[in-house]
């Protein structure tokens, strides 16, 4: 039982990390688009 909980915890960590990276990437793209629009 303990191992299953550990695996679940790791899965949650992995998805959270992915979401954080996706958000960062989206923010970068938005900023680049804004810069392009201004020019």
N, CA, C and O atoms as a Tripos MOL2 file, in Angstrom:
@<TRIPOS>MOLECULE
protein
  156   155    39     0     0
PROTEIN
NO_CHARGES

@<TRIPOS>ATOM
      1 N           0.8410   -1.2050    0.0000 N.3       1 UNK1
      2 CA          0.0000    0.0000    0.0000 C.3       1 UNK1
      3 C           0.8810    1.2630    0.0000 C.2       1 UNK1
      4 O           0.6080    2.2250   -0.7180 O.2       1 UNK1
      5 N           1.9300    1.2360    0.8110 N.am      2 UNK2
      6 CA          2.7980    2.4160    0.8870 C.3       2 UNK2
      7 C           3.3970    2.7390   -0.4750 C.2       2 UNK2
      8 O           3.4900    3.9020   -0.8680 O.2       2 UNK2
      9 N           3.8020    1.6930   -1.1890 N.am      3 UNK3
     10 CA          4.4530    1.9210   -2.4860 C.3       3 UNK3
     11 C           3.4840    2.5720   -3.4710 C.2       3 UNK3
     12 O           3.8750    3.4360   -4.2550 O.2       3 UNK3
     13 N           2.2250    2.1550   -3.4260 N.am      4 UNK4
     14 CA          1.2330    2.7470   -4.3420 C.3       4 UNK4
     15 C           1.1150    4.2460   -4.0520 C.2       4 UNK4
     16 O           1.0810    5.0600   -4.9740 O.2       4 UNK4
     17 N           1.0550    4.6020   -2.7710 N.am      5 UNK5
     18 CA          0.9470    6.0190   -2.4180 C.3       5 UNK5
     19 C           2.1780    6.7760   -2.9040 C.2       5 UNK5
     20 O           2.0750    7.9020   -3.3930 O.2       5 UNK5
     21 N           3.3480    6.1440   -2.7640 N.am      6 UNK6
     22 CA          4.5730    6.8020   -3.2150 C.3       6 UNK6
     23 C           4.5090    7.0410   -4.7160 C.2       6 UNK6
     24 O           4.8710    8.1140   -5.1980 O.2       6 UNK6
     25 N           4.0460    6.0370   -5.4500 N.am      7 UNK7
     26 CA          3.9400    6.1920   -6.9110 C.3       7 UNK7
     27 C           2.9630    7.3100   -7.2510 C.2       7 UNK7
     28 O           3.2340    8.1390   -8.1190 O.2       7 UNK7
     29 N           1.8350    7.3260   -6.5670 N.am      8 UNK8
     30 CA          0.8450    8.3850   -6.8400 C.3       8 UNK8
     31 C           1.4620    9.7500   -6.5790 C.2       8 UNK8
     32 O           1.2730   10.6850   -7.3570 O.2       8 UNK8
     33 N           2.2020    9.8610   -5.4780 N.am      9 UNK9
     34 CA          2.8450   11.1320   -5.1560 C.3       9 UNK9
     35 C           3.7950   11.5480   -6.2600 C.2       9 UNK9
     36 O           3.8560   12.7220   -6.6250 O.2       9 UNK9
     37 N           4.5430   10.5790   -6.7990 N.am     10 UNK10
     38 CA          5.4880   10.9040   -7.8630 C.3      10 UNK10
     39 C           4.7300   11.3470   -9.1160 C.2      10 UNK10
     40 O           5.1330   12.2960   -9.7890 O.2      10 UNK10
     41 N           3.6380   10.6570   -9.4220 N.am     11 UNK11
     42 CA          2.8610   11.0270  -10.6060 C.3      11 UNK11
     43 C           2.3390   12.4550  -10.4650 C.2      11 UNK11
     44 O           2.4010   13.2410  -11.4100 O.2      11 UNK11
     45 N           1.8340   12.7820   -9.2960 N.am     12 UNK12
     46 CA          1.3150   14.1370   -9.0780 C.3      12 UNK12
     47 C           2.4340   15.1480   -9.2770 C.2      12 UNK12
     48 O           2.2450   16.1760   -9.9280 O.2      12 UNK12
     49 N           3.6100   14.8460   -8.7090 N.am     13 UNK13
     50 CA          4.7390   15.7650   -8.8650 C.3      13 UNK13
     51 C           5.0580   15.9650  -10.3390 C.2      13 UNK13
     52 O           5.2740   17.0930  -10.7830 O.2      13 UNK13
     53 N           5.0890   14.8680  -11.1000 N.am     14 UNK14
     54 CA          5.4340   14.9670  -12.5210 C.3      14 UNK14
     55 C           4.4250   15.8300  -13.2700 C.2      14 UNK14
     56 O           4.8180   16.6830  -14.0660 O.2      14 UNK14
     57 N           3.1280   15.6220  -13.0300 N.am     15 UNK15
     58 CA          2.1280   16.3990  -13.7620 C.3      15 UNK15
     59 C           2.1920   17.8590  -13.3400 C.2      15 UNK15
     60 O           2.0330   18.7510  -14.1730 O.2      15 UNK15
     61 N           2.4250   18.1140  -12.0490 N.am     16 UNK16
     62 CA          2.5420   19.5040  -11.5920 C.3      16 UNK16
     63 C           3.7100   20.1840  -12.2900 C.2      16 UNK16
     64 O           3.5930   21.3240  -12.7410 O.2      16 UNK16
     65 N           4.8460   19.4790  -12.3780 N.am     17 UNK17
     66 CA          6.0150   20.0600  -13.0520 C.3      17 UNK17
     67 C           5.6810   20.3640  -14.4990 C.2      17 UNK17
     68 O           6.0340   21.4250  -15.0130 O.2      17 UNK17
     69 N           4.9920   19.4250  -15.1640 N.am     18 UNK18
     70 CA          4.6370   19.6320  -16.5770 C.3      18 UNK18
     71 C           3.7670   20.8730  -16.7120 C.2      18 UNK18
     72 O           3.9880   21.6980  -17.5980 O.2      18 UNK18
     73 N           2.7770   21.0060  -15.8330 N.am     19 UNK19
     74 CA          1.8830   22.1690  -15.9030 C.3      19 UNK19
     75 C           2.6590   23.4580  -15.7010 C.2      19 UNK19
     76 O           2.4110   24.4530  -16.3820 O.2      19 UNK19
     77 N           3.6040   23.4390  -14.7610 N.am     20 UNK20
     78 CA          4.3980   24.6500  -14.5140 C.3      20 UNK20
     79 C           5.1840   25.0070  -15.7600 C.2      20 UNK20
     80 O           5.2240   26.1720  -16.1560 O.2      20 UNK20
     81 N           5.8170   24.0070  -16.3930 N.am     21 UNK21
     82 CA          6.6140   24.2900  -17.5920 C.3      21 UNK21
     83 C           5.7260   24.7760  -18.7280 C.2      21 UNK21
     84 O           6.1020   25.6820  -19.4710 O.2      21 UNK21
     85 N           4.5290   24.1660  -18.8640 N.am     22 UNK22
     86 CA          3.6170   24.5900  -19.9440 C.3      22 UNK22
     87 C           3.2230   26.0500  -19.7210 C.2      22 UNK22
     88 O           3.2060   26.8420  -20.6630 O.2      22 UNK22
     89 N           2.9060   26.4070  -18.4700 N.am     23 UNK23
     90 CA          2.5180   27.7970  -18.1820 C.3      23 UNK23
     91 C           3.6590   28.7420  -18.5160 C.2      23 UNK23
     92 O           3.4470   29.7880  -19.1280 O.2      23 UNK23
     93 N           4.8910   28.3660  -18.1060 N.am     24 UNK24
     94 CA          6.0420   29.2290  -18.3970 C.3      24 UNK24
     95 C           6.1990   29.3980  -19.8950 C.2      24 UNK24
     96 O           6.4440   30.5030  -20.3780 O.2      24 UNK24
     97 N           6.0580   28.2970  -20.6350 N.am     25 UNK25
     98 CA          6.2350   28.3480  -22.0850 C.3      25 UNK25
     99 C           5.1720   29.2370  -22.7170 C.2      25 UNK25
    100 O           5.4700   30.0340  -23.6060 O.2      25 UNK25
    101 N           3.9230   29.0970  -22.2530 N.am     26 UNK26
    102 CA          2.8410   29.9130  -22.8080 C.3      26 UNK26
    103 C           3.1140   31.3900  -22.5320 C.2      26 UNK26
    104 O           2.9000   32.2300  -23.4060 O.2      26 UNK26
    105 N           3.5820   31.7140  -21.3310 N.am     27 UNK27
    106 CA          3.8850   33.1120  -21.0040 C.3      27 UNK27
    107 C           4.9690   33.6470  -21.9220 C.2      27 UNK27
    108 O           4.8790   34.7830  -22.3870 O.2      27 UNK27
    109 N           5.9940   32.8430  -22.1890 N.am     28 UNK28
    110 CA          7.0680   33.2820  -23.0840 C.3      28 UNK28
    111 C           6.5060   33.5600  -24.4710 C.2      28 UNK28
    112 O           6.8270   34.5780  -25.0840 O.2      28 UNK28
    113 N           5.6610   32.6450  -24.9690 N.am     29 UNK29
    114 CA          5.1020   32.8330  -26.3130 C.3      29 UNK29
    115 C           4.2610   34.1030  -26.3550 C.2      29 UNK29
    116 O           4.3310   34.8630  -27.3210 O.2      29 UNK29
    117 N           3.4660   34.3350  -25.3130 N.am     30 UNK30
    118 CA          2.6310   35.5410  -25.2840 C.3      30 UNK30
    119 C           3.5030   36.7840  -25.3660 C.2      30 UNK30
    120 O           3.2190   37.7030  -26.1340 O.2      30 UNK30
    121 N           4.5750   36.8070  -24.5620 N.am     31 UNK31
    122 CA          5.4640   37.9730  -24.5520 C.3      31 UNK31
    123 C           6.0890   38.1800  -25.9250 C.2      31 UNK31
    124 O           6.1700   39.3080  -26.4100 O.2      31 UNK31
    125 N           6.5290   37.0970  -26.5510 N.am     32 UNK32
    126 CA          7.1450   37.2280  -27.8760 C.3      32 UNK32
    127 C           6.1350   37.7710  -28.8770 C.2      32 UNK32
    128 O           6.4740   38.6190  -29.7030 O.2      32 UNK32
    129 N           4.8980   37.2890  -28.8100 N.am     33 UNK33
    130 CA          3.8650   37.7760  -29.7260 C.3      33 UNK33
    131 C           3.6060   39.2590  -29.4930 C.2      33 UNK33
    132 O           3.4500   40.0150  -30.4510 O.2      33 UNK33
    133 N           3.5600   39.6820  -28.2380 N.am     34 UNK34
    134 CA          3.3300   41.1030  -27.9420 C.3      34 UNK34
    135 C           4.4560   41.9470  -28.5090 C.2      34 UNK34
    136 O           4.2120   43.0210  -29.0600 O.2      34 UNK34
    137 N           5.6890   41.4730  -28.3790 N.am     35 UNK35
    138 CA          6.8390   42.2260  -28.9060 C.3      35 UNK35
    139 C           6.7110   42.3330  -30.4250 C.2      35 UNK35
    140 O           6.9350   43.3990  -30.9990 O.2      35 UNK35
    141 N           6.3510   41.2260  -31.0720 N.am     36 UNK36
    142 CA          6.2160   41.2400  -32.5320 C.3      36 UNK36
    143 C           5.1170   42.2170  -32.9500 C.2      36 UNK36
    144 O           5.2820   42.9560  -33.9210 O.2      36 UNK36
    145 N           4.0080   42.2260  -32.2310 N.am     37 UNK37
    146 CA          2.8890   43.1040  -32.5850 C.3      37 UNK37
    147 C           3.3080   44.5670  -32.4560 C.2      37 UNK37
    148 O           2.9480   45.3920  -33.2970 O.2      37 UNK37
    149 N           4.0680   44.8940  -31.4080 N.am     38 UNK38
    150 CA          4.4990   46.2850  -31.2060 C.3      38 UNK38
    151 C           5.4010   46.7330  -32.3500 C.2      38 UNK38
    152 O           5.3050   47.8690  -32.8130 O.2      38 UNK38
    153 N           6.2690   45.8470  -32.7980 N.am     39 UNK39
    154 CA          7.1600   46.2090  -33.9050 C.3      39 UNK39
    155 C           6.3520   46.1700  -35.1870 C.2      39 UNK39
    156 O           6.8870   46.4390  -36.2620 O.2      39 UNK39
@<TRIPOS>BOND
     1     1     2 1
     2     2     3 1
     3     3     4 2
     4     3     5 am
     5     5     6 1
     6     6     7 1
     7     7     8 2
     8     7     9 am
     9     9    10 1
    10    10    11 1
    11    11    12 2
    12    11    13 am
    13    13    14 1
    14    14    15 1
    15    15    16 2
    16    15    17 am
    17    17    18 1
    18    18    19 1
    19    19    20 2
    20    19    21 am
    21    21    22 1
    22    22    23 1
    23    23    24 2
    24    23    25 am
    25    25    26 1
    26    26    27 1
    27    27    28 2
    28    27    29 am
    29    29    30 1
    30    30    31 1
    31    31    32 2
    32    31    33 am
    33    33    34 1
    34    34    35 1
    35    35    36 2
    36    35    37 am
    37    37    38 1
    38    38    39 1
    39    39    40 2
    40    39    41 am
    41    41    42 1
    42    42    43 1
    43    43    44 2
    44    43    45 am
    45    45    46 1
    46    46    47 1
    47    47    48 2
    48    47    49 am
    49    49    50 1
    50    50    51 1
    51    51    52 2
    52    51    53 am
    53    53    54 1
    54    54    55 1
    55    55    56 2
    56    55    57 am
    57    57    58 1
    58    58    59 1
    59    59    60 2
    60    59    61 am
    61    61    62 1
    62    62    63 1
    63    63    64 2
    64    63    65 am
    65    65    66 1
    66    66    67 1
    67    67    68 2
    68    67    69 am
    69    69    70 1
    70    70    71 1
    71    71    72 2
    72    71    73 am
    73    73    74 1
    74    74    75 1
    75    75    76 2
    76    75    77 am
    77    77    78 1
    78    78    79 1
    79    79    80 2
    80    79    81 am
    81    81    82 1
    82    82    83 1
    83    83    84 2
    84    83    85 am
    85    85    86 1
    86    86    87 1
    87    87    88 2
    88    87    89 am
    89    89    90 1
    90    90    91 1
    91    91    92 2
    92    91    93 am
    93    93    94 1
    94    94    95 1
    95    95    96 2
    96    95    97 am
    97    97    98 1
    98    98    99 1
    99    99   100 2
   100    99   101 am
   101   101   102 1
   102   102   103 1
   103   103   104 2
   104   103   105 am
   105   105   106 1
   106   106   107 1
   107   107   108 2
   108   107   109 am
   109   109   110 1
   110   110   111 1
   111   111   112 2
   112   111   113 am
   113   113   114 1
   114   114   115 1
   115   115   116 2
   116   115   117 am
   117   117   118 1
   118   118   119 1
   119   119   120 2
   120   119   121 am
   121   121   122 1
   122   122   123 1
   123   123   124 2
   124   123   125 am
   125   125   126 1
   126   126   127 1
   127   127   128 2
   128   127   129 am
   129   129   130 1
   130   130   131 1
   131   131   132 2
   132   131   133 am
   133   133   134 1
   134   134   135 1
   135   135   136 2
   136   135   137 am
   137   137   138 1
   138   138   139 1
   139   139   140 2
   140   139   141 am
   141   141   142 1
   142   142   143 1
   143   143   144 2
   144   143   145 am
   145   145   146 1
   146   146   147 1
   147   147   148 2
   148   147   149 am
   149   149   150 1
   150   150   151 1
   151   151   152 2
   152   151   153 am
   153   153   154 1
   154   154   155 1
   155   155   156 2
@<TRIPOS>SUBSTRUCTURE
     1 UNK1         2 RESIDUE 1 A UNK
     2 UNK2         6 RESIDUE 1 A UNK
     3 UNK3        10 RESIDUE 1 A UNK
     4 UNK4        14 RESIDUE 1 A UNK
     5 UNK5        18 RESIDUE 1 A UNK
     6 UNK6        22 RESIDUE 1 A UNK
     7 UNK7        26 RESIDUE 1 A UNK
     8 UNK8        30 RESIDUE 1 A UNK
     9 UNK9        34 RESIDUE 1 A UNK
    10 UNK10       38 RESIDUE 1 A UNK
    11 UNK11       42 RESIDUE 1 A UNK
    12 UNK12       46 RESIDUE 1 A UNK
    13 UNK13       50 RESIDUE 1 A UNK
    14 UNK14       54 RESIDUE 1 A UNK
    15 UNK15       58 RESIDUE 1 A UNK
    16 UNK16       62 RESIDUE 1 A UNK
    17 UNK17       66 RESIDUE 1 A UNK
    18 UNK18       70 RESIDUE 1 A UNK
    19 UNK19       74 RESIDUE 1 A UNK
    20 UNK20       78 RESIDUE 1 A UNK
    21 UNK21       82 RESIDUE 1 A UNK
    22 UNK22       86 RESIDUE 1 A UNK
    23 UNK23       90 RESIDUE 1 A UNK
    24 UNK24       94 RESIDUE 1 A UNK
    25 UNK25       98 RESIDUE 1 A UNK
    26 UNK26      102 RESIDUE 1 A UNK
    27 UNK27      106 RESIDUE 1 A UNK
    28 UNK28      110 RESIDUE 1 A UNK
    29 UNK29      114 RESIDUE 1 A UNK
    30 UNK30      118 RESIDUE 1 A UNK
    31 UNK31      122 RESIDUE 1 A UNK
    32 UNK32      126 RESIDUE 1 A UNK
    33 UNK33      130 RESIDUE 1 A UNK
    34 UNK34      134 RESIDUE 1 A UNK
    35 UNK35      138 RESIDUE 1 A UNK
    36 UNK36      142 RESIDUE 1 A UNK
    37 UNK37      146 RESIDUE 1 A UNK
    38 UNK38      150 RESIDUE 1 A UNK
    39 UNK39      154 RESIDUE 1 A UNK
